[in-house]
């Protein structure tokens, strides 16, 4: 079976399927950055949530510094006073 090409961009949604959704692992291969793929992935994931969820779902994400400008351009806002946290394991 032939190998499929490596993905240029990806993302996924993790959630309870009703109200809470977390956008995770949104990434674009550096070779393919600056072509609108990250924007397309984020917009597609949000559109899928909007089509499946009740009005005003809770959509959360954690953004590394390189992705923050794009996320802000697309309307993502800081969650202050909440703060992203992690449990090191």
C-alpha positions as CSV (number, residue, x, y, z in Angstrom):
1,X,0.0,0.0,0.0
2,X,1.5,3.4,-0.9
3,X,2.3,5.8,1.9
4,X,0.1,8.9,2.2
5,X,1.9,12.2,2.3
6,X,2.6,13.9,5.6
7,X,-0.1,16.3,6.7
8,X,0.5,20.0,6.1
9,X,-1.8,21.1,9.0
10,X,-3.9,19.5,11.6
11,X,-6.1,20.1,14.6
12,X,-8.7,18.3,16.7
13,X,-11.5,18.9,19.1
14,X,-11.8,17.3,22.5
15,X,-15.0,17.7,24.5
16,X,-18.1,16.4,25.9
17,X,-20.1,16.7,22.6
18,X,-22.6,19.1,24.0
19,X,-21.3,22.3,25.6
20,X,-17.6,22.2,26.4
21,X,-15.0,21.9,23.6
22,X,-11.2,22.2,23.7
23,X,-9.3,22.9,20.4
24,X,-6.1,20.9,20.6
25,X,-3.0,20.2,18.6
26,X,-3.6,22.8,16.0
27,X,-0.3,22.9,14.1
28,X,1.1,23.6,10.6
29,X,4.2,22.0,9.3
30,X,6.8,24.8,9.1
31,X,7.3,24.2,5.4
32,X,3.6,25.0,4.9
33,X,3.2,28.0,7.2
34,X,2.1,31.4,6.1
35,X,-0.3,29.9,3.5
36,X,-3.6,30.1,5.5
37,X,-3.7,26.5,6.6
38,X,-3.7,27.2,10.3
39,X,-6.6,29.7,9.8
40,X,-8.5,27.1,7.7
41,X,-8.0,24.4,10.3
42,X,-9.2,26.7,13.2
43,X,-12.2,28.0,11.2
44,X,-13.2,24.5,10.1
45,X,-13.1,23.2,13.7
46,X,-15.2,26.1,15.0
47,X,-17.7,25.6,12.2
48,X,-18.0,21.9,13.1
49,X,-18.7,22.9,16.7
50,X,-21.2,25.5,15.7
51,X,-23.1,23.0,13.6
52,X,-23.2,20.4,16.4
53,X,-23.5,22.3,19.6
54,X,-26.2,24.4,21.2
55,X,-25.9,28.2,21.0
56,X,-22.9,29.7,22.8
57,X,-20.8,26.6,23.5
58,X,-17.7,27.0,25.7
59,X,-14.7,26.7,23.3
60,X,-11.2,26.8,24.9
61,X,-7.7,26.4,23.7
62,X,-4.1,26.9,24.8
63,X,-1.9,28.8,22.3
64,X,1.8,28.8,22.2
65,X,3.4,32.2,21.5
66,X,3.9,31.6,17.7
67,X,0.2,30.8,17.3
68,X,-1.3,33.6,19.5
69,X,-1.3,36.4,16.8
70,X,-3.3,34.2,14.4
71,X,-5.8,33.1,17.1
72,X,-6.3,36.7,18.2
73,X,-7.0,37.7,14.5
74,X,-9.7,35.1,14.5
75,X,-11.4,36.4,17.6
76,X,-9.8,34.3,20.3
77,X,-9.5,36.3,23.5
78,X,-7.6,35.8,26.8
79,X,-9.5,34.0,29.4
80,X,-8.6,36.3,32.3
81,X,-8.9,36.1,35.1
82,X,-8.6,32.3,34.4
83,X,-5.1,31.1,33.6
84,X,-4.0,28.0,31.6
85,X,-2.4,25.5,33.9
86,X,-0.9,22.0,33.5
87,X,-0.1,19.1,35.8
88,X,3.5,18.0,35.0
89,X,3.7,14.2,34.9
